[in-house]
């Protein structure tokens, strides 16, 4: 497994780390994702896409809060990743964060995995069938 740490950014309330694993970029936000910290997640997601990495796995295990701005960052990355033939996979969401996705219906447009290991094991090509089965 190709494992390379690409970078990290921190605001005090959100730390974002990025690393490569196989054909995926694993983006790990830790802390609170909101209006004040959203750019700390947006920039590495867009950077990965600009480098041609279209399969983005967001490890949400350390994400304690996500508001509508954070949700919009993820939705925007999903659209760009899908245009490039990939997708955004969400892994290990805490109940408080998962609830935001459920309330807004956004959980229906993302591939959601129980764990990071599950998300990395599912490196199949992005397709409507793959999205429905997860």
N, C-alpha and C positions, 0 to 999 in steps of 0.2 A: 504494500500500500504506500503510495507516494504521500508523504506527510511533510509539508513545508509551511512554516508560519509565515504569513505574508505581512501582517501588520496589526496594529491596534490603535485605538483612539479612546480617550476618556474625558468626561466632563465633570466627574465627581459623583454624578448620579447615574451615569451609564458608561460602561466599558464595552467596547466592541473589538473582538479579536477575529481574525480571518486566517484560515489555513487551507491548504489543498489536501484533499484525500481522494485518490483515484481521479476520476473525471469531474469531481465536485469541488466547489468552494464551500467550506463550512464556515458560516458566519455565526459568531456566538455573542449575542448581546447579553449583558449582565447588568441588572438594575432596572431603572424606570425609563420606558420609551414614551416620550410625550413631545409636545410642541417645542420644548427647549432642547431636547436631545435628539430629535429625529434626524438631523443632518449627520450625526455621528454614525447612524446606520445607513442612511441613504448613500453617502459617499462611497463606502466600501462595496456596497451592492452594485452601484453603477460602475465602479472601477473594475470589478470582476467581469461584468458584462462587456465593458470596453476592451478588456483583454481577451475576449472570446470564450470566457467560461459562462456557459448558459445554464448549467445545472447548479442551482444554489440551494444549499441546505442551511436553514436557519435553526440553530440549536437553541430552543426557547427555555431550556431547563432553568437558566438563571434569570429569566425575564420576570420581574415582579409586578410590572404594570405596563399596560399598553393602552393609549387613548386613540382617538380617531386619527390624529396626525400620524402616529406610528403605524396604524392600520393602512393608511393611505400610502405610506412609504413602501410597505410590503406589497400592496396591490399594484403600485406603479412598477416595482421590480418584477412582479409576476408578468405583467403585460410585455415588458421589454424582453424578459427571458423567453417567453413563449414566441415572440416575434423572431428570436434567434434560434428557435428549435428546441428550447429547453424548458425549464420551469423552476418554480420556487417550492421547495418542500419544507414544511414546518415540522419540527420534532420536539417531543417532550414538553408540550405546553402545560404550564401550571393551570389549575382550574380557573383562577381569577382571570388569566389571559384568554384561556379557551372560551370563557363566557362572552367576552367581547366579540369574538369571531362568531359564536353561535347567535347572539342577539342581532348582529348585523347581516348574518347570512354569508359572511365571507368564508366560513369553514367549508362551504360548498364549492368554492372556486380554487382552493388550495389542496394539494396533496398533504394530508396530515398523518404523521407517524407517531406511534407511542414512544419511540426512543430514537436517539441518534443512530444507534446501530441498525435499527430497522430502516431508517432513511438511507443510510449508506449502502445497505444490502440491496435496496431496490433501485439499482442503476439502470433500469430498463428505459427504452426510449419513451419520451413523453407522448402520450396518445390519450384520446378520450376514454378508451377502455382502461388504461392504466389509472387514470384519474378516478374513474368510477369504482374500481376495485379496492382502492385504498381507504 
